[in-house]
């Protein structure tokens, strides 16, 4: 499952937002920020499923690109595992 994330360079690394899930986290590098986002997304999805709640629908990338609040951010994607999916060895 792929999620859009937005990175903002800050003095000590990168702030990262996952707008479709209202997640904000941090990493000292781009890769660390993406890893932190992936872990936060996985936890968030697990909580929704455990509570038998529907995961919010993801908005189109264009919706986020057109948002003036996100104008100066870097956009990328992170992949997280679907429930029951196993990591490839």
NUKEBA-759549 format. One line per 2 residues: number of its first residue (from 1); their letters; for each residue x, y, z of N, C-alpha, C. Coordinates in Angstrom, 3 decimals, always signed. Example, Ala and Ser with C-alpha at 12.3 -4.5 7.8 and 13.67 -1.06 7.14 Angstrom:
1	as	+13.190 -5.690 +7.800 +12.300 -4.500 +7.800 +13.200 -3.300 +7.800; +12.850 -2.250 +7.080 +13.670 -1.060 +7.140 +12.900 +0.030 +7.870
This chain:
1	xx	+0.864 -1.157 +0.000 +0.000 +0.000 +0.000 +0.917 +1.228 +0.000; +0.622 +2.187 -0.846 +1.485 +3.351 -1.026 +0.790 +4.609 -0.503
3	xx	+1.546 +5.419 +0.264 +1.020 +6.672 +0.799 +1.910 +7.835 +0.406; +1.281 +8.940 +0.090 +1.979 +10.183 -0.201 +2.474 +10.784 +1.105
5	xx	+3.723 +11.222 +1.117 +4.272 +11.944 +2.263 +4.919 +13.218 +1.754; +4.971 +14.191 +2.634 +5.566 +15.474 +2.282 +6.659 +15.797 +3.276
7	xx	+7.822 +16.147 +2.751 +8.988 +16.432 +3.572 +9.283 +17.922 +3.566; +9.647 +18.424 +4.733 +10.046 +19.814 +4.857 +11.409 +19.864 +5.536
9	xx	+12.416 +20.405 +4.830 +13.720 +20.534 +5.470 +13.627 +21.473 +6.672; +14.183 +21.030 +7.792 +14.263 +21.869 +8.990 +15.714 +21.835 +9.457
11	xx	+16.029 +22.629 +10.441 +17.413 +22.774 +10.885 +18.074 +21.451 +11.263; +17.327 +20.545 +11.858 +17.908 +19.292 +12.358 +17.567 +18.064 +11.522
13	xx	+16.952 +18.244 +10.365 +16.587 +17.100 +9.532 +15.393 +17.415 +8.667; +14.388 +16.530 +8.737 +13.191 +16.680 +7.914 +11.938 +16.391 +8.719
15	xx	+11.023 +17.341 +8.685 +9.683 +17.109 +9.205 +8.933 +16.393 +8.091; +8.112 +15.432 +8.428 +7.377 +14.684 +7.416 +5.907 +14.617 +7.807
17	xx	+5.049 +14.852 +6.817 +3.603 +14.803 +7.018 +3.008 +13.719 +6.129; +1.996 +13.054 +6.666 +1.192 +12.116 +5.889 -0.212 +12.707 +5.920
19	xx	-0.562 +13.525 +4.938 -1.801 +14.298 +5.021 -3.073 +13.463 +5.060; -3.070 +12.324 +4.409 -4.292 +11.520 +4.373 -4.607 +10.850 +5.710
21	xx	-3.605 +10.781 +6.586 -3.817 +10.164 +7.895 -3.518 +11.127 +9.040; -3.284 +12.384 +8.741 -3.012 +13.408 +9.763 -1.851 +13.006 +10.665
23	xx	-0.784 +12.499 +10.046 +0.415 +12.089 +10.766 +1.506 +13.115 +10.519; +2.223 +13.468 +11.568 +3.416 +14.303 +11.461 +4.510 +13.610 +12.255
25	xx	+5.703 +13.479 +11.650 +6.825 +12.852 +12.338 +8.105 +13.508 +11.849; +9.254 +12.881 +12.107 +10.541 +13.528 +11.869 +11.615 +12.484 +11.582
27	xx	+12.623 +12.902 +10.814 +13.814 +12.093 +10.617 +15.004 +12.984 +10.357; +16.191 +12.527 +10.730 +17.402 +13.334 +10.543 +17.843 +13.394 +9.091
29	xx	+17.398 +12.438 +8.270 +17.690 +12.408 +6.838 +16.382 +12.114 +6.103; +16.417 +12.214 +4.788 +15.211 +11.900 +4.010 +14.816 +10.447 +4.239
31	xx	+15.784 +9.544 +4.179 +15.467 +8.124 +4.380 +14.927 +7.867 +5.779; +15.518 +8.502 +6.790 +15.032 +8.324 +8.162 +13.624 +8.889 +8.307
33	xx	+13.349 +10.004 +7.650 +12.015 +10.605 +7.711 +10.993 +9.690 +7.031; +11.359 +9.124 +5.890 +10.451 +8.206 +5.198 +10.208 +6.949 +6.030
35	xx	+11.247 +6.444 +6.701 +11.099 +5.261 +7.551 +10.190 +5.578 +8.731; +10.379 +6.751 +9.339 +9.524 +7.150 +10.467 +8.074 +7.268 +10.007
37	xx	+7.867 +7.805 +8.803 +6.509 +7.923 +8.269 +5.904 +6.549 +8.038; +6.672 +5.634 +7.456 +6.167 +4.284 +7.188 +5.766 +3.589 +8.492
39	xx	+6.591 +3.727 +9.534 +6.268 +3.114 +10.819 +5.012 +3.742 +11.432; +4.900 +5.071 +11.347 +3.721 +5.752 +11.895 +2.460 +5.364 +11.126
41	xx	+2.574 +5.231 +9.808 +1.429 +4.820 +8.991 +0.977 +3.422 +9.399; +1.942 +2.496 +9.538 +1.611 +1.117 +9.890 +0.895 +1.059 +11.235
43	xx	+1.402 +1.803 +12.212 +0.756 +1.841 +13.529 -0.646 +2.413 +13.414; -0.777 +3.493 +12.660 -2.073 +4.145 +12.476 -3.074 +3.182 +11.837
45	xx	-2.654 +2.477 +10.780 -3.543 +1.528 +10.100 -3.940 +0.385 +11.027; -2.975 -0.103 +11.811 -3.276 -1.178 +12.755 -4.325 -0.737 +13.772
47	xx	-4.220 +0.490 +14.259 -5.190 +1.004 +15.233 -6.578 +1.088 +14.613; -6.672 +1.591 +13.377 -7.975 +1.638 +12.703 -8.574 +0.241 +12.600
49	xx	-7.767 -0.718 +12.189 -8.278 -2.079 +12.001 -8.680 -2.722 +13.321; -7.861 -2.536 +14.347 -8.178 -3.107 +15.656 -9.461 -2.517 +16.236
51	xx	-9.742 -1.265 +15.896 -10.960 -0.607 +16.376 -12.135 -0.845 +15.425; -11.921 -1.670 +14.396 -12.939 -1.938 +13.381 -13.482 -0.659 +12.754
53	xx	-12.579 +0.291 +12.529 -12.949 +1.543 +11.869 -12.371 +1.568 +10.467; -13.062 +2.253 +9.597 -12.621 +2.381 +8.220 -11.442 +3.353 +8.144
55	xx	-10.412 +2.955 +7.400 -9.260 +3.825 +7.166 -9.722 +4.970 +6.263; -9.351 +6.206 +6.584 -9.775 +7.334 +5.734 -9.334 +7.135 +4.290
57	xx	-10.178 +7.562 +3.376 -9.848 +7.469 +1.966 -8.724 +8.415 +1.627; -7.821 +7.950 +0.787 -6.720 +8.808 +0.360 -7.204 +9.767 -0.724
59	xx	-6.731 +10.999 -0.635 -7.065 +12.004 -1.632 -6.104 +11.877 -2.803; -6.481 +12.463 -3.918 -5.604 +12.428 -5.087 -4.362 +13.284 -4.829
61	xx	-3.274 +12.926 -5.460 -2.037 +13.695 -5.343 -2.280 +15.129 -5.776; -3.067 +15.319 -6.812 -3.352 +16.663 -7.318 -3.990 +17.542 -6.245
63	xx	-4.859 +16.967 -5.442 -5.483 +17.715 -4.348 -4.415 +18.295 -3.428; -3.425 +17.499 -3.093 -2.357 +17.957 -2.206 -1.418 +18.934 -2.916
65	xx	-1.128 +18.673 -4.183 -0.248 +19.570 -4.936 -0.848 +20.966 -5.072; -2.163 +21.034 -5.159 -2.832 +22.331 -5.317 -3.036 +23.061 -3.993
67	xx	-2.761 +22.409 -2.865 -2.946 +23.023 -1.560 -1.802 +24.012 -1.304; -2.113 +25.301 -1.155 -1.046 +26.290 -0.960 -0.224 +26.059 +0.312
69	xx	-0.780 +25.388 +1.311 -0.029 +25.094 +2.529 +1.124 +24.124 +2.271; +1.041 +23.359 +1.195 +2.052 +22.357 +0.882 +2.976 +22.788 -0.255
71	xx	+2.867 +24.027 -0.688 +3.572 +24.522 -1.874 +5.074 +24.300 -1.826; +5.710 +24.524 -0.696 +7.168 +24.472 -0.607 +7.710 +23.144 -0.093
73	xx	+6.867 +22.134 +0.004 +7.290 +20.843 +0.536 +7.729 +19.896 -0.575; +8.553 +18.926 -0.212 +8.976 +17.875 -1.132 +7.985 +16.723 -1.027
75	xx	+7.523 +16.208 -2.153 +6.560 +15.112 -2.176 +7.266 +13.823 -2.543; +6.909 +12.741 -1.854 +7.412 +11.412 -2.182 +6.388 +10.393 -1.687
77	xx	+6.688 +9.129 -1.869 +5.802 +8.060 -1.404 +6.548 +7.121 -0.473; +5.789 +6.475 +0.406 +6.309 +5.360 +1.193 +5.353 +4.192 +1.018
79	xx	+5.915 +3.014 +1.078 +5.119 +1.792 +0.971 +5.014 +1.151 +2.344; +3.815 +0.686 +2.667 +3.588 -0.065 +3.903 +2.886 -1.362 +3.532
81	xx	+3.038 -2.345 +4.397 +2.451 -3.655 +4.105 +0.954 -3.671 +4.375; +0.260 -4.393 +3.529 -1.165 -4.646 +3.744 -1.287 -5.609 +4.933
83	xx	-2.443 -5.620 +5.597 -2.626 -6.582 +6.703 -2.410 -8.007 +6.190; -1.609 -8.774 +6.917 -1.367 -10.158 +6.541 -0.286 -10.334 +5.494
85	xx	+0.206 -9.248 +4.916 +1.261 -9.322 +3.910 +2.587 -9.593 +4.613; +3.429 -10.432 +4.004 +4.722 -10.754 +4.594 +5.813 -10.024 +3.851
87	xx	+6.854 -9.618 +4.608 +8.011 -8.968 +3.997 +8.742 -9.963 +3.127; +9.226 -9.479 +1.976 +10.032 -10.322 +1.114 +11.410 -10.490 +1.758
89	x	+11.933 -11.688 +1.683 +13.246 -11.959 +2.307 +14.380 -11.485 +1.428
